[in-house]
Amino acid sequence: MTQKEVASTGWSRRDGYRAVAGARAPWRVRLLWLALLAIPLLLSASQPLSPEDMKLVKRAEETYGPRAGKRVTSWRTLAMQNKAAGLTDRQKLEKVNQFFNQMRFIDDIKLWHKKDYWATPLEFLGAAGGDCEDFSISKYFTLLELGIPDEKMRMVYVKALDYNQFHMVVAYYEAPAAVPLILDNLVGSIRPATQRADLLPIYSFNGSHLWLMKARGQGELAGQSSRLGLWTDLRNRMTSGRLARPAVNLDD
């Protein structure tokens, strides 16, 4: 597919996206958590976590409870192993997408008693769930840690047409003119944007920039991503280490 053809789909990396996100998908019980929580028990003896990672585990346990500590241990084990495994970008995408898609979907108003709250990865795992923004944020930062360049990724607000709701996904571009791969909590498998006719993109951003869409296939750089207040608040909380406590305990 040529760069012109990619742009006509509305998913051009340079131009941004043509829709917004926030779809609210129904929760599906995922028995894979049993296997997931067993990972650190099997691997930690031979590959112990770093002191910094152990601090994160301890903070999760102190703030959210012992099961949260196990989830964070699994997360840090995944990051530690895959940084040293020499994986391809696609393999990293698959592992990270599968890991976080085992979390529970729940609206911010129920979980945090806030209309819109962007949780840090530690808060997301600590609370045992979150909404579409939380899935995307945790995937994005974990992929950055695994060595995926920021310029290859976008967090994209879209309209989930099947639900008639706003939604957020992560898009990965192998090359600037490539059709992006979409990491989504609504659809478990990673698919090219050309196979996601159910998503209508509105704007996209990464750690540095914000792109807005004016018309199909025509977007413009709108400045720094710091213009997004929720993004700035998220980054500030990640820097300070502040952790919010959810209004409900999903581990009960």
C-alpha distance (Angstrom), angle and dihedral (degrees) to the residues before:
residue distance angle dihedral
M1 . . .
T2 3.80 . .
Q3 3.80 124.2 .
K4 3.81 89.0 -108.6
E5 3.80 91.0 53.6
V6 3.80 91.4 48.4
A7 3.80 90.8 51.1
S8 3.79 90.9 51.8
T9 3.80 90.1 60.3
G10 3.80 91.4 60.7
W11 3.82 92.4 -118.8
S12 3.81 99.6 98.3
R13 3.80 110.0 142.4
R14 3.78 92.2 -145.2
D15 3.77 93.9 47.5
G16 3.78 97.6 40.9
Y17 3.81 125.2 -136.6
R18 3.75 134.0 -55.0
A19 3.85 104.5 -133.7
V20 3.85 147.2 45.2
A21 3.84 133.3 -116.0
G22 3.75 146.4 -136.0
A23 3.80 108.2 105.2
R24 3.74 116.0 171.7
A25 3.78 110.0 -137.3
P26 3.82 123.7 -170.5
W27 3.82 116.5 -100.9
R28 3.79 116.2 -106.9
V29 3.77 119.8 -161.9
R30 3.79 110.8 -113.5
L31 3.80 115.8 -159.0
L32 3.81 89.6 -174.3
W33 3.82 87.6 87.5
L34 3.81 87.4 80.5
A35 3.79 91.0 61.2
L36 3.80 91.8 39.1
L37 3.78 93.9 55.6
A38 3.81 89.9 50.1
I39 3.82 92.9 59.0
P40 3.82 97.3 82.2
L41 3.80 91.0 47.5
L42 3.79 91.1 55.6
L43 3.79 98.3 41.8
S44 3.79 110.0 28.6
A45 3.80 94.1 78.6
S46 3.80 93.9 61.0
Q47 3.81 96.4 32.1
P48 3.80 109.3 30.3
L49 3.77 118.5 -163.9
S50 3.78 120.2 -105.4
P51 3.82 119.4 -99.4
E52 3.82 88.9 -107.2
D53 3.80 91.5 53.4
M54 3.79 91.0 47.2
K55 3.81 88.5 55.4
L56 3.80 89.1 56.2
V57 3.80 90.6 50.0
K58 3.80 91.1 49.8
R59 3.80 92.6 48.6
A60 3.79 90.5 50.3
E61 3.80 91.5 50.4
E62 3.79 92.8 47.5
T63 3.81 94.0 47.0
Y64 3.81 103.4 34.6
G65 3.81 108.2 13.6
P66 3.83 140.4 -101.1
R67 3.82 96.5 -59.2
A68 3.79 89.2 55.5
G69 3.78 88.4 53.9
K70 3.81 89.7 55.7
R71 3.81 91.7 50.8
V72 3.79 91.5 50.4
T73 3.81 90.0 46.9
S74 3.81 88.8 54.1
W75 3.81 90.5 49.0
R76 3.79 94.3 49.2
T77 3.83 90.7 44.9
L78 3.80 89.9 52.7
A79 3.80 91.1 50.2
M80 3.80 94.2 45.3
Q81 3.80 95.3 49.0
N82 3.78 98.0 42.9
K83 3.80 95.1 47.6
A84 3.79 87.6 61.8
A85 3.81 98.7 36.9
G86 3.82 100.1 81.7
L87 3.80 92.3 -127.6
T88 3.78 125.5 172.5
D89 3.79 118.5 -112.0
R90 3.80 90.1 -105.8
Q91 3.80 91.6 53.7
K92 3.79 90.3 50.8
L93 3.79 90.7 49.6
E94 3.80 91.5 51.3
K95 3.80 95.3 48.5
V96 3.80 95.0 46.7
N97 3.80 94.0 43.5
Q98 3.80 92.4 49.9
F99 3.79 93.1 46.5
F100 3.79 97.6 53.1
N101 3.80 95.7 37.6
Q102 3.80 87.5 69.2
M103 3.79 89.2 70.7
R104 3.79 122.2 99.6
F105 3.80 121.7 -100.0
I106 3.81 114.8 -131.1
D107 3.80 132.9 156.2
D108 3.80 120.3 -106.2
I109 3.80 92.4 -122.6
K110 3.81 90.3 59.4
L111 3.80 98.1 39.3
W112 3.80 103.1 36.4
H113 3.82 102.0 13.8
K114 3.80 86.9 -122.9
K115 3.79 128.7 114.6
D116 3.81 92.5 -131.3
Y117 3.80 126.0 7.7
W118 3.81 126.6 164.2
A119 3.80 107.7 -149.9
T120 3.78 123.9 -151.7
P121 3.83 116.0 -121.8
L122 3.81 89.7 -102.2
E123 3.81 91.4 51.6
F124 3.82 91.6 45.7
L125 3.80 92.8 52.6
G126 3.78 92.4 38.7
A127 3.79 92.8 53.9
A128 3.84 91.0 43.7
G129 3.79 92.2 -130.2
G130 3.77 149.6 24.3
D131 3.78 144.0 165.6
C132 3.80 131.4 -74.5
E133 3.80 94.5 -77.0
D134 3.80 90.6 55.2
F135 3.81 92.5 50.8
S136 3.81 90.5 50.1
I137 3.80 96.0 44.5
S138 3.81 93.2 51.0
K139 3.81 92.1 47.4
Y140 3.81 91.9 47.6
F141 3.81 96.4 51.0
T142 3.80 93.4 42.7
L143 3.80 91.6 51.2
L144 3.80 89.6 49.5
E145 3.79 88.3 53.5
L146 3.81 90.2 50.8
G147 3.80 90.2 56.4
I148 3.81 103.9 -96.1
P149 3.84 104.8 146.8
D150 3.79 116.0 -115.5
E151 3.80 90.9 -128.8
K152 3.82 89.4 62.8
M153 3.79 93.7 57.6
R154 3.78 138.9 66.3
M155 3.77 132.5 179.3
V156 3.76 103.0 -140.3
Y157 3.78 131.2 -158.7
V158 3.77 108.7 -147.2
K159 3.77 140.6 167.4
A160 3.80 110.0 -111.6
L161 3.78 97.3 -144.1
D162 3.81 96.6 -165.7
Y163 3.81 89.6 58.4
N164 3.81 97.9 30.5
Q165 3.79 88.3 -132.7
F166 3.77 138.7 114.7
H167 3.78 116.3 -99.0
M168 3.82 142.9 172.9
V169 3.80 130.1 -132.2
V170 3.80 137.7 168.7
A171 3.81 118.3 -115.8
Y172 3.81 123.2 -159.2
Y173 3.83 121.5 -160.5
E174 3.78 116.3 -161.0
A175 3.82 87.5 -167.3
P176 3.83 132.9 4.9
A177 3.82 93.5 -101.6
A178 3.81 96.0 38.2
V179 3.78 126.3 114.7
P180 3.81 103.1 -105.6
L181 3.78 125.1 -119.6
I182 3.80 113.2 -125.1
L183 3.81 123.4 -137.1
D184 3.79 108.1 -162.9
N185 3.79 138.0 165.5
L186 3.82 91.5 -146.1
V187 3.81 93.4 60.1
G188 3.78 115.6 36.5
S189 3.80 97.9 -153.1
I190 3.80 123.5 73.2
R191 3.81 109.1 -116.7
P192 3.81 136.4 176.0
A193 3.79 114.6 -98.4
T194 3.80 88.6 -115.2
Q195 3.82 87.3 66.9
R196 3.80 93.4 50.9
A197 3.78 102.5 77.0
D198 3.81 86.7 151.3
L199 3.83 90.3 72.2
L200 3.79 123.6 75.8
P201 3.85 110.1 -169.1
I202 3.83 121.2 -140.3
Y203 3.80 108.9 169.5
S204 3.77 139.0 -13.3
F205 3.79 138.6 -158.9
N206 3.77 143.3 173.9
G207 3.78 133.6 -171.4
S208 3.79 92.6 -62.0
H209 3.80 113.7 23.9
L210 3.78 145.4 37.0
W211 3.79 123.8 -147.7
L212 3.81 124.8 -164.4
M213 3.79 128.5 -163.6
K214 3.80 120.8 -133.6
A215 3.78 97.8 172.5
R216 3.77 139.5 -7.1
G217 3.78 109.1 -58.8
Q218 3.80 92.3 -1.9
G219 3.78 118.9 99.9
E220 3.75 137.9 153.4
L221 3.76 137.4 -149.1
A222 3.79 105.1 -105.1
G223 3.79 98.4 -169.5
Q224 3.78 134.4 -99.1
S225 3.80 122.4 -5.5
S226 3.81 86.6 -125.2
R227 3.81 85.2 82.3
L228 3.81 86.1 78.8
G229 3.79 105.7 85.5
L230 3.80 95.3 -158.1
W231 3.81 90.3 51.3
T232 3.80 92.0 50.7
D233 3.81 91.2 48.2
L234 3.81 90.1 49.9
R235 3.80 92.9 51.2
N236 3.80 91.3 47.4
R237 3.81 91.3 52.4
M238 3.79 91.5 48.0
T239 3.79 89.8 52.2
S240 3.80 95.0 46.5
G241 3.79 94.7 41.1
R242 3.81 93.2 -130.4
L243 3.81 113.2 160.4
A244 3.79 125.6 -159.2
R245 3.79 121.1 -146.8
P246 3.81 117.6 -131.9
A247 3.78 121.2 -119.5
V248 3.81 90.9 -127.7
N249 3.80 131.5 39.7
L250 3.80 108.9 -128.7
D251 3.80 90.7 -173.9
D252 3.81 92.6 67.2
